[in-house]
Amino acid sequence: MNKTKSEQLFEQSGKCIPGGVNSPVRAYQAVGSTPVFIERAKGSKIYDVDGREYIDYVCSWGPCILGHCDKGVIEAVKQACDKGLTFGAPTEAEYELAMLIKECMPSMEMTRLVSSGTEAVMSAVRVARGYTGRKKIVKFRGCYHGHSDGLLVKAGSGAMTQAVPDSAGVLEDFTKHTLIAEYNGEASVKELFEAEGEDIAAVIVEPAAANMGVVPPKEGFLQFLREITKKYGALLIFDEVITGFRLALGGAQEYYGVTPDLTTLGKIIGGGMPIGAYGGKREIMEVVAPIGPVYQAGTLSGNPVSTAAGIATLSALRQGGSRLYKELEEKGKKLAEAVKEAFGDRVWVNRAGSLLSVFFTGEKVTDYQSAACSDGEEYARYFHYLLKHGIYTAPSRFEAVFLSAAHSHEDLERTIEVIKRAGKEL
């Protein structure tokens, strides 16, 4: 059988790129196949190198909330490129983007721009330790905060078990101050604070988890985290790399009504360009160099191309306002209900705004353990059925579906029709 161009490219890429990809999920190992190579995109559609069209529900893992190649964003990038790609010096655009973020997320009184979500989280944790003078960080099993050494960890059999590295090359010395709690598990958090509270600098959490599949917070869980961190003098960090500007203009902190001390943001603030940010209360952020003792730097931080894309993206989201987010919410609800109707009690569907995940399990999914108990082989069959019929979704059961403003009524109806057939045929 002749190989597709995607298959050929994957084979060739493996000769010079580890695994043939530059981010592991792209390898399609979780669904037992080889990846589709994308050539171009527009609006809600992507097109592979073999000329096939797909309705895209990955949206570059979230940042393309306006759709691919949004006219305003592309024009802003082109104009910025004409002036120069990077200067390594301050620009007015950095200030404009930081002010836009502050206006949309008032908790971010001061913001430092960086180049990725991983860098944002790594820096926010350093700030938390520098501000509090404490060593330990609490994270949750199944929440992903980028691949910095101190957070790339998993726990043993119990919440109090020493965190051990989740990757070769990460030394235990880097992770010994990372404590693991259960997402949506208040008791596990209380236990950690009772034992280690005087040395806990911060709790970091995805306010709506989206890296074990979408797992929304239980009612009162985020409020509990806010209260217990205040009680013990620790900081609360919301990792809004996925939820920021996605669930609402003010992110998950607006959506759920809980204000953190620090927030991290990712590439959605650049419309898909490489960028990130961390920020929070002025008194906390003033520990950052050059005015404070916590060092963090980056030559490409706040570069003019990414900031131009970010200003255009956030301005469009702000202009769309509540109407835009209401429409995104309705699209997510419609898609989630279609999956439930098609598969019945064979699936559990979690949704937070325009984020959703399909778990092939008859049990409610509320944390990492229940997510991990879902059927990966069933999900793989579902994924391939959709892909074969022109619907591009995440090649892993532990990732999210992302909707965009560009997804039309016709896109949704076509997708729902394919899902209905999948429910009957799989």
Summary of the structure (lengths in Angstrom):
residues: 426
radius of gyration: 21.2
end to end distance: 25.3
largest distance: 64.6
contacts: 1498
relative contact order: 0.16
helix: 44%
strand: 18%
